[in-house]
Amino acid sequence: MDFRKIIILLLLLPAAAAAQHITNTLGSFGEFKIKDAAGTYFTLTQNNGYIELSKSLKLQETTNLNTGVIYKGSSSFIHNYKNASNMGNNTFVGINSGNFTLGGGSYTGGSMNSGFGANTLSSLTTGSWNTALGYNCLNANTSGNYNTAIGHFVMSFNTTGSFNLAIGGQTLYNNISGVANVGVGYYALLNNITGGSNTALGTNALENNTSGSDNVAIGKSTLNLNETGFRNTAVGTSSLSNSLGAYNTALGYDAGTNVTTGTNLTLIGNNSEPSSGTTQNQVTLGNNSVTSLRCNVQTITSLSDLRDKKNIVQLSLGLDFIMHLKPRQFNWDRRDWYENNTSDGSKMESEPTAGFIAQELDSAQNKFDAEWLNLVLKDNPDKWEATYGNLLPVVVKAVQELKIENDRLKEENTVLAREIESLKNMEERLAKLEYKLSKTEDTKEIKNAGK
């Protein structure tokens, strides 16, 4: 006997008087079961209202809001909606996750999406290959493809942006059409709208970026205020945190924090800073505590090819310029070692050193109308810097002038030596002549005396 047919018959019998309703009332701790001789398939327990299934729950593919959907109250909770003409393979889990209007044909979109969390991917139309995990993730995305968003409110405003990876609360929150961004960390790339190919790893990294592209920010608050700057690389907590410039590279904790609109700056080391926040084309190694630069070679090689130079003439500056320089001995007592930025000698270094004073170098090059020597860097009016290396050609010219003068003096000395030697010879001849004359006179006197 088919036991399942008997159970169905028993269920239908109470409904004979009212065909639209079947009501079964369970007593306290009663159970309603559907089973066969081999086992129980379905159990409803009265005291807790739990339903138990010993087999799988099989639902139809979701093709509309009435088919294959599990609801929580009146809101959809689990479904895999697919357009009748596309490939489907979507998975949506969470209150109002996904929607029931996905379009696109077999290969034009609306497929291979996964949404886990309330409101995830709730606006999708033709977007495909998206993964959203977390409350409101990618909830505005319509046609963006290949996005991965993990965390609450991640990429919430993205509509058409594609190939983005965002992990962390509100990461890439405002992104609309930015492409190929990677954001990992709370508020990373929070305000990005159209910027593309950015990589932000760390809390608040590139937080205020809007349209800047090709930036790399690794570390908490790196490139934090950048909005439109592009092709910057910052590694280290707070590095380039105030930068609005481009083509800058900073490596180290707090490196480049004073950079604003500076461009093409390279900053390496803890708290390394350029001469000013707006300067360009500088390399800074270390902070103001560094006392030595070490390398296996003693000089820096730079471009000096004849083919890259024009208007080549003899250097006009030499010994006269050098004689106006003032080599000094001094002790460092930096203003930035003091909280009020005013040195009072209490932190002065005990050991002296040698060098030049930037203001005196500037005075010398101004006197000779030679500012083009660039001996003094004045990008920061409050902190002048000196470039001693630019003196090398002038020193060489001065040495050459001294050599020429020395050679001239040597030539003159040679001539004088010859003249002196000639005079000595003349003196010797005169002495001999005088001697002969004196002997002749003596002979005459003797002869005259004998007469």
Secondary structure as the mmCIF struct_conf table of DSSP 4:
data_model
#
loop_
_struct_conf.conf_type_id
_struct_conf.id
_struct_conf.beg_label_comp_id
_struct_conf.beg_label_asym_id
_struct_conf.beg_label_seq_id
_struct_conf.end_label_comp_id
_struct_conf.end_label_asym_id
_struct_conf.end_label_seq_id
HELX_RH_AL_P HELX_RH_AL_P1 PHE A 3 LEU A 12
HELX_RH_3T_P HELX_RH_3T_P1 LEU A 13 ALA A 15
BEND BEND1 ALA A 16 ALA A 17
TURN_TY1_P TURN_TY1_P1 ALA A 19 GLN A 20
TURN_TY1_P TURN_TY1_P2 SER A 28 PHE A 29
STRN STRN1 GLU A 31 LYS A 35
BEND BEND2 ALA A 37 ALA A 38
STRN STRN2 THR A 40 THR A 45
TURN_TY1_P TURN_TY1_P3 GLN A 46 ASN A 48
STRN STRN3 ILE A 51 LEU A 53
BEND BEND3 SER A 54 LYS A 55
BEND BEND4 THR A 63 ASN A 64
TURN_TY1_P TURN_TY1_P4 LEU A 65 ASN A 66
BEND BEND5 THR A 67 GLY A 68
STRN STRN4 ILE A 70 LYS A 72
TURN_TY1_P TURN_TY1_P5 GLY A 73 SER A 74
STRN STRN5 SER A 75 HIS A 79
TURN_TY1_P TURN_TY1_P6 ALA A 84 SER A 85
BEND BEND6 ASN A 86 ASN A 86
STRN STRN6 THR A 91 VAL A 93
BEND BEND7 GLY A 94 GLY A 94
TURN_TY1_P TURN_TY1_P7 ILE A 95 ASN A 96
BEND BEND8 GLY A 98 GLY A 98
BEND BEND9 PHE A 100 PHE A 100
TURN_TY1_P TURN_TY1_P8 SER A 106 THR A 108
BEND BEND10 GLY A 109 GLY A 110
BEND BEND11 MET A 112 MET A 112
STRN STRN7 SER A 114 PHE A 116
BEND BEND12 GLY A 117 GLY A 117
TURN_TY1_P TURN_TY1_P9 ALA A 118 SER A 123
BEND BEND13 THR A 125 THR A 126
BEND BEND14 TRP A 129 TRP A 129
STRN STRN8 THR A 131 LEU A 133
BEND BEND15 GLY A 134 GLY A 134
TURN_TY1_P TURN_TY1_P10 TYR A 135 ALA A 140
BEND BEND16 THR A 142 SER A 143
BEND BEND17 TYR A 146 TYR A 146
STRN STRN9 THR A 148 ILE A 150
BEND BEND18 GLY A 151 GLY A 151
TURN_TY1_P TURN_TY1_P11 HIS A 152 PHE A 157
BEND BEND19 THR A 159 THR A 160
BEND BEND20 PHE A 163 PHE A 163
STRN STRN10 LEU A 165 ILE A 167
BEND BEND21 GLY A 168 GLY A 168
TURN_TY1_P TURN_TY1_P12 GLY A 169 ASN A 174
BEND BEND22 ILE A 176 SER A 177
BEND BEND23 ALA A 180 ALA A 180
STRN STRN11 VAL A 182 VAL A 184
BEND BEND24 GLY A 185 GLY A 185
TURN_TY1_P TURN_TY1_P13 TYR A 186 ASN A 191
BEND BEND25 ILE A 193 THR A 194
BEND BEND26 SER A 197 SER A 197
STRN STRN12 THR A 199 LEU A 201
BEND BEND27 GLY A 202 GLY A 202
TURN_TY1_P TURN_TY1_P14 THR A 203 ASN A 208
BEND BEND28 THR A 210 SER A 211
BEND BEND29 ASP A 214 ASP A 214
STRN STRN13 VAL A 216 ILE A 218
BEND BEND30 GLY A 219 GLY A 219
TURN_TY1_P TURN_TY1_P15 LYS A 220 LEU A 225
BEND BEND31 GLU A 227 THR A 228
BEND BEND32 ARG A 231 ARG A 231
STRN STRN14 THR A 233 VAL A 235
BEND BEND33 GLY A 236 GLY A 236
TURN_TY1_P TURN_TY1_P16 THR A 237 ASN A 242
BEND BEND34 ALA A 246 TYR A 247
STRN STRN15 THR A 249 LEU A 251
BEND BEND35 GLY A 252 GLY A 252
TURN_TY1_P TURN_TY1_P17 TYR A 253 ASN A 258
BEND BEND36 THR A 260 THR A 261
STRN STRN16 THR A 263 ILE A 268
BEND BEND37 GLY A 269 GLY A 269
TURN_TY1_P TURN_TY1_P18 ASN A 270 ASN A 271
BEND BEND38 SER A 275 SER A 276
TURN_TY1_P TURN_TY1_P19 GLY A 277 THR A 278
STRN STRN17 GLN A 280 LEU A 285
BEND BEND39 GLY A 286 GLY A 286
TURN_TY1_P TURN_TY1_P20 ASN A 288 SER A 289
BEND BEND40 ASN A 296 THR A 299
HELX_RH_3T_P HELX_RH_3T_P2 LEU A 306 ASP A 308
BEND BEND41 ASN A 311 ASN A 311
BEND BEND42 GLY A 318 GLY A 318
HELX_RH_AL_P HELX_RH_AL_P2 LEU A 319 ILE A 322
TURN_TY1_P TURN_TY1_P21 MET A 323 HIS A 324
STRN STRN18 ARG A 328 PHE A 330
HELX_RH_3T_P HELX_RH_3T_P3 ARG A 335 TRP A 337
BEND BEND43 TYR A 338 TYR A 338
TURN_TY1_P TURN_TY1_P22 GLU A 339 ASN A 340
BEND BEND44 ASN A 341 ASN A 341
BEND BEND45 GLY A 345 GLY A 345
TURN_TY1_P TURN_TY1_P23 SER A 346 LYS A 347
BEND BEND46 SER A 350 GLU A 351
STRN STRN19 THR A 353 GLY A 355
HELX_RH_AL_P HELX_RH_AL_P3 ALA A 358 LYS A 367
TURN_TY1_P TURN_TY1_P24 PHE A 368 ASP A 369
HELX_RH_3T_P HELX_RH_3T_P4 GLU A 371 LEU A 373
STRN STRN20 VAL A 376 LEU A 377
BEND BEND47 ASP A 379 ASN A 380
TURN_TY1_P TURN_TY1_P25 PRO A 381 ASP A 382
BEND BEND48 LYS A 383 LYS A 383
STRN STRN21 GLU A 385 ALA A 386
HELX_RH_3T_P HELX_RH_3T_P5 TYR A 388 LEU A 391
HELX_RH_AL_P HELX_RH_AL_P4 LEU A 392 GLY A 450
#
